[in-house]
């Protein structure tokens, strides 16, 4: 732990970051950072890689830091390339894990607020990814609308959180369980592209965006097996078929 702190102080000096230097001079902040290094290799690695995050996480309330993080995660939907939004969401997940864990281990947040924050972050990443995918489909001419006119509302797409995700009880290592439905005929699709084919592709791309491992890690492992008859149905099921099944 002592070596980790020395390396962190050296990084602060090399960066010439007065905010980080001030954080490391605070006894309470040092105790928290030392505790993280000594007890969580995962969180310690995040601090080593991104020491510049510490001032914005520790110099304001966890609520304000979380609101800012969610706003930045929401803004990723405006990025142009899929690789860029995937990288940004993975970095945001690392920052969220560090922020929520520090609020947790210091007793600042009770259990319900910790699991709620993890779930709020999952909602934001899923929502931003879906918006990006629908806009991208419009850009490529699959949806016959301007990209800025496309949104999940009115698209016919329905994502239901299940298990711990649905009950807002996610923990730090939880998968997110979802079922994906769609209402046919809600989007004007290009000729030759039917709703089933389109929404299956969107769902597969969503899973890729969330769980594919990249240099930045992954966001959430995603499980779609709670849908009706998972062995015999596509990953996105039409609402009429789901109604008939249930």
C-alpha positions as CSV (number, residue, x, y, z in Angstrom):
1,X,0.0,0.0,0.0
2,X,2.8,2.4,0.8
3,X,4.3,1.8,-2.6
4,X,1.0,2.4,-4.3
5,X,0.6,5.8,-2.4
6,X,4.1,6.8,-3.4
7,X,3.4,6.0,-7.0
8,X,0.2,8.0,-6.8
9,X,1.9,11.0,-5.3
10,X,4.6,10.8,-8.0
11,X,1.9,10.8,-10.6
12,X,0.3,13.8,-9.1
13,X,3.6,15.7,-9.1
14,X,4.3,14.6,-12.7
15,X,0.9,15.8,-13.9
16,X,1.2,19.1,-12.0
17,X,-2.4,18.6,-10.8
18,X,-3.0,20.8,-7.7
19,X,-6.5,19.3,-7.1
20,X,-5.0,15.8,-6.9
21,X,-2.1,17.0,-4.8
22,X,-4.6,18.5,-2.4
23,X,-6.6,15.3,-2.2
24,X,-3.5,13.3,-1.4
25,X,-2.7,15.8,1.4
26,X,-6.0,15.3,3.1
27,X,-5.8,12.7,5.9
28,X,-9.3,11.4,5.4
29,X,-8.9,11.0,1.7
30,X,-5.5,9.3,2.1
31,X,-7.1,6.8,4.6
32,X,-9.8,6.0,2.1
33,X,-7.4,5.6,-0.8
34,X,-5.1,3.4,1.2
35,X,-8.1,1.3,2.2
36,X,-9.0,0.8,-1.4
37,X,-5.5,-0.2,-2.4
38,X,-5.2,-2.6,0.5
39,X,-8.6,-4.4,0.0
40,X,-9.6,-4.2,-3.7
41,X,-7.1,-4.9,-6.5
42,X,-9.8,-4.0,-9.0
43,X,-10.5,-0.6,-7.6
44,X,-6.9,0.0,-6.9
45,X,-6.1,-0.6,-10.5
46,X,-8.7,2.0,-11.5
47,X,-7.1,4.5,-9.2
48,X,-3.6,3.8,-10.7
49,X,-4.9,4.1,-14.2
50,X,-7.1,7.2,-13.6
51,X,-5.8,9.2,-10.6
52,X,-7.2,12.4,-12.2
53,X,-10.7,11.1,-11.4
54,X,-10.2,11.4,-7.7
55,X,-10.8,15.1,-7.3
56,X,-14.1,15.1,-9.1
57,X,-15.2,12.1,-7.1
58,X,-14.1,13.3,-3.7
59,X,-14.4,17.1,-3.9
60,X,-18.2,17.0,-4.0
61,X,-21.0,14.9,-2.6
62,X,-21.4,11.4,-4.1
63,X,-24.9,12.4,-5.3
64,X,-23.5,15.3,-7.3
65,X,-20.7,13.1,-8.6
66,X,-23.1,10.4,-9.7
67,X,-25.4,12.9,-11.4
68,X,-22.5,14.2,-13.4
69,X,-21.3,10.7,-14.3
70,X,-24.8,9.8,-15.5
71,X,-25.0,13.0,-17.6
72,X,-21.7,12.1,-19.2
73,X,-22.8,8.5,-19.8
74,X,-26.0,9.9,-21.5
75,X,-24.0,12.1,-23.7
76,X,-22.2,9.1,-25.2
77,X,-25.2,8.5,-27.4
78,X,-24.1,11.5,-29.5
79,X,-20.7,9.9,-30.4
80,X,-20.2,9.1,-34.1
81,X,-18.5,5.7,-34.0
82,X,-19.6,2.5,-32.2
83,X,-16.1,1.9,-31.0
84,X,-16.1,5.4,-29.3
85,X,-19.3,4.9,-27.4
86,X,-18.2,1.4,-26.3
87,X,-14.9,2.8,-25.0
88,X,-16.7,5.7,-23.3
89,X,-19.2,3.5,-21.5
90,X,-16.5,1.1,-20.3
91,X,-14.6,4.0,-18.8
92,X,-17.8,5.3,-17.2
93,X,-18.5,1.9,-15.7
94,X,-15.0,1.9,-14.1
95,X,-15.6,5.4,-12.7
96,X,-19.1,4.4,-11.4
97,X,-17.7,1.3,-9.7
98,X,-15.1,3.4,-7.9
99,X,-17.5,6.2,-6.9
100,X,-20.3,3.8,-5.7
101,X,-17.8,1.6,-3.8
102,X,-16.3,4.6,-2.0
103,X,-19.8,5.8,-1.0
104,X,-20.5,2.3,0.1
105,X,-17.4,1.5,2.2
106,X,-17.4,4.9,3.9
107,X,-21.1,4.3,5.0
108,X,-22.2,7.4,3.1
109,X,-24.8,5.4,1.2
110,X,-27.0,2.7,2.6
111,X,-27.3,-0.6,0.8
112,X,-30.5,0.4,-1.0
113,X,-28.8,3.5,-2.4
114,X,-25.8,1.5,-3.5
115,X,-27.8,-1.1,-5.4
116,X,-30.0,1.7,-6.8
117,X,-27.0,3.6,-8.1
118,X,-25.7,0.5,-9.8
119,X,-29.1,0.0,-11.4
120,X,-29.4,3.7,-12.5
121,X,-26.0,3.3,-14.2
122,X,-27.2,0.2,-16.0
123,X,-30.4,1.9,-17.1
124,X,-28.3,4.8,-18.5
125,X,-25.9,2.6,-20.4
126,X,-28.7,0.5,-21.9
127,X,-30.7,3.5,-22.8
128,X,-27.7,5.4,-24.4
129,X,-26.8,2.3,-26.4
130,X,-30.3,1.8,-27.7
131,X,-30.6,5.5,-28.8
132,X,-27.2,5.2,-30.5
133,X,-28.2,2.0,-32.3
134,X,-31.6,3.4,-33.5
135,X,-30.0,6.6,-34.7
136,X,-27.3,4.6,-36.5
137,X,-29.9,2.5,-38.2
138,X,-31.5,5.7,-39.5
139,X,-28.2,7.0,-40.7
140,X,-27.6,3.8,-42.6
141,X,-31.1,4.0,-44.2
142,X,-32.6,1.1,-42.3
143,X,-35.1,3.3,-40.6
144,X,-36.8,5.8,-43.0
145,X,-36.5,8.8,-40.7
146,X,-33.9,11.4,-40.0
147,X,-31.6,10.2,-37.1
148,X,-32.6,13.1,-34.9
149,X,-36.3,12.1,-35.2
150,X,-35.7,8.5,-34.0
151,X,-35.9,7.6,-30.3
152,X,-36.9,4.5,-28.3
153,X,-40.2,6.1,-27.5
154,X,-42.6,5.1,-30.2
155,X,-40.1,2.6,-31.8
156,X,-42.1,-0.4,-30.6
157,X,-39.0,-1.7,-28.7
158,X,-39.6,-2.9,-25.1
159,X,-36.8,-3.9,-22.7
160,X,-37.9,-5.4,-19.4
161,X,-35.3,-5.7,-16.6
162,X,-35.5,-9.1,-14.8
163,X,-34.0,-10.6,-11.7
164,X,-31.8,-8.3,-9.7
165,X,-31.9,-5.7,-12.5
166,X,-35.7,-5.6,-12.5
167,X,-35.8,-5.3,-8.7
168,X,-33.1,-2.6,-8.6
169,X,-30.8,-4.8,-6.6
170,X,-27.7,-5.0,-8.8
171,X,-24.5,-5.7,-7.0
172,X,-21.0,-5.0,-8.3
173,X,-20.6,-8.2,-10.3
174,X,-24.2,-8.7,-11.4
175,X,-25.2,-9.6,-14.9
176,X,-28.2,-7.7,-16.2
177,X,-31.1,-9.9,-17.1
178,X,-33.4,-8.6,-19.8
179,X,-36.2,-9.7,-22.1
180,X,-36.6,-7.8,-25.4
181,X,-39.9,-7.5,-27.1
182,X,-41.1,-5.4,-30.1
183,X,-44.4,-4.2,-31.5
184,X,-44.4,-4.7,-35.2
185,X,-45.2,-1.9,-37.5
186,X,-44.1,1.0,-35.4
187,X,-41.0,2.0,-37.4
188,X,-40.9,2.8,-41.1
189,X,-38.2,0.3,-42.2
190,X,-36.6,0.1,-45.6
191,X,-38.1,-2.3,-48.2
192,X,-37.2,-5.9,-47.6
193,X,-36.3,-5.4,-43.9
194,X,-38.9,-6.9,-41.6
195,X,-39.4,-6.0,-37.9
196,X,-38.2,-9.3,-36.6
197,X,-34.9,-9.2,-38.5
198,X,-34.3,-5.5,-37.5
199,X,-35.0,-5.9,-33.8
200,X,-33.0,-9.1,-33.5
201,X,-30.0,-7.3,-35.0
202,X,-30.5,-4.3,-32.7
203,X,-30.6,-6.7,-29.7
204,X,-27.4,-8.5,-30.7
205,X,-25.7,-5.2,-31.3
206,X,-26.8,-4.0,-27.8
207,X,-25.3,-7.1,-26.2
208,X,-22.1,-6.6,-28.1
209,X,-21.9,-3.0,-26.9
210,X,-22.4,-3.9,-23.3
211,X,-20.5,-7.2,-22.8
212,X,-17.8,-7.5,-25.5
213,X,-14.4,-7.3,-23.8
214,X,-12.2,-4.5,-25.2
215,X,-9.0,-2.8,-24.0
216,X,-11.2,-0.9,-21.6
217,X,-13.0,-4.0,-20.3
218,X,-16.8,-4.5,-20.5
219,X,-19.9,-2.7,-19.2
220,X,-22.3,-5.5,-18.1
221,X,-22.6,-9.1,-19.0
222,X,-26.1,-9.5,-20.5
223,X,-28.4,-12.4,-20.2
224,X,-31.4,-12.7,-22.5
225,X,-32.4,-16.3,-21.5
226,X,-35.4,-15.3,-19.5
227,X,-37.5,-14.6,-22.6
228,X,-40.3,-17.0,-23.7
229,X,-38.9,-20.4,-24.7
230,X,-35.3,-19.2,-25.0
231,X,-34.2,-22.4,-26.8
232,X,-36.6,-21.9,-29.6
233,X,-37.2,-18.2,-30.0
234,X,-35.0,-15.3,-31.4
235,X,-33.4,-12.9,-28.9
236,X,-36.1,-10.3,-29.6
237,X,-39.7,-11.6,-29.5
238,X,-42.7,-9.9,-31.0
239,X,-45.3,-8.7,-28.4
240,X,-48.1,-10.7,-30.1
241,X,-46.0,-13.9,-29.9
242,X,-45.1,-13.2,-26.3
243,X,-48.8,-12.5,-25.4
244,X,-49.8,-15.8,-27.0
245,X,-47.0,-17.7,-25.2
246,X,-47.8,-16.2,-21.8
